[in-house]
Amino acid sequence: MKKTLNALLIIDIGIILFCFLSGNREWLINSQVGFITSSLVMFASIISYRNMVKSRVESGIVVAEDNRDTIEKIEDPYDIFTEHEEDKDKPFEEVVKEEKENLKKNRRSVWQVTKDSKAALSFYRLGAYGLLIFGFFYLNNNEILHIASYMFALAVPPVIVVTMLMREK
């Protein structure tokens, strides 16, 4: 997290220097509003998901591990095409009934869905997205919105965060 923050600061200083050297004040304002709000959204997301994972670990909720690889999960998300040894002797109707019962057992309640949506609806993220929207409208209403510099600044923090996270693994 500290390395990511340092990388973001270094890139932001580079953007500021570029804007000062180019002498365009609108680029500086747009890039800083976009960069800061996008960085806040990224950190708010990381913090809210980290808190959600911690609370799940503390309460003992652990997602079952699946031995299938990622491509197999995408191609066969419900594990339909995998042949199970115990199902070979049963008639097809029984297998279908058992699978329907398993799906009913695995349904998630409204309470479980709201627990999972806490990370998406955390105050951190909502506040960061509110600042992002407020910044956009501020720039637009004051007629200083420069879309190219604003969109560039919005895109840089996610790329940096993903790059730093991939380097850690």
Secondary structure by P-SEA (a helix, b strand, c coil): caaaaaaaaaaaaaaaaaaaaaccaaaaaaaaaaaaaaaaaaaaaaaaaaaaaaaaaaaccccccccccaaaaaaccccccccccccccccaaaaaaaaaaaaaaacccaaaaaaaacccccaaaaaaaaaaaaaaaaaaaaccccaaaaaaaaacaaaaaaaaaaaac
